[in-house]
């Protein structure tokens, strides 16, 4: 990673883009997990792993 020696405005936008990219990645990961969790096969595995009452 290079050190940014630009103007404060350039550094601000660089940080903003980085934060937005991390938020976008987090949102995509959350949606992927939500889709995976609602998969019927995963629900079947979850039922098997639950202790019997």
C-alpha positions as CSV (number, residue, x, y, z in Angstrom):
1,X,0.0,0.0,0.0
2,X,1.4,3.4,-0.9
3,X,1.4,6.4,1.3
4,X,-0.9,9.1,-0.1
5,X,0.9,12.4,0.0
6,X,-1.9,14.3,-1.8
7,X,-4.0,17.1,-0.6
8,X,-6.3,16.7,2.3
9,X,-9.3,16.7,-0.1
10,X,-7.7,13.8,-2.1
11,X,-7.1,11.9,1.1
12,X,-10.7,12.5,2.3
13,X,-12.1,11.1,-1.0
14,X,-9.7,8.2,-0.8
15,X,-10.9,7.4,2.7
16,X,-14.5,7.8,1.6
17,X,-14.1,5.4,-1.3
18,X,-12.4,2.9,1.0
19,X,-15.2,3.1,3.6
20,X,-17.9,2.8,0.9
21,X,-16.1,-0.3,-0.6
22,X,-16.0,-1.9,2.9
23,X,-19.7,-1.2,3.4
24,X,-20.5,-2.6,0.0
25,X,-18.5,-5.8,0.7
26,X,-20.2,-6.2,4.1
27,X,-23.7,-5.7,2.6
28,X,-23.0,-8.3,-0.1
29,X,-21.6,-10.8,2.5
30,X,-24.6,-10.3,4.7
31,X,-27.0,-10.9,1.8
32,X,-25.1,-14.0,0.7
33,X,-25.3,-15.3,4.3
34,X,-29.0,-14.5,4.4
35,X,-29.6,-16.4,1.2
36,X,-27.5,-19.3,2.3
37,X,-29.3,-19.5,5.6
38,X,-32.7,-19.6,4.0
39,X,-31.7,-22.5,1.7
40,X,-33.9,-25.6,2.4
41,X,-30.8,-27.9,2.5
42,X,-29.3,-25.7,5.3
43,X,-32.5,-25.8,7.2
44,X,-32.5,-29.6,7.0
45,X,-29.0,-29.7,8.4
46,X,-30.0,-27.3,11.1
47,X,-32.9,-29.6,12.1
48,X,-30.6,-32.6,12.2
49,X,-28.1,-30.8,14.4
50,X,-30.7,-29.6,16.9
51,X,-30.9,-31.7,20.1
52,X,-34.0,-33.8,20.3
53,X,-36.4,-32.7,22.9
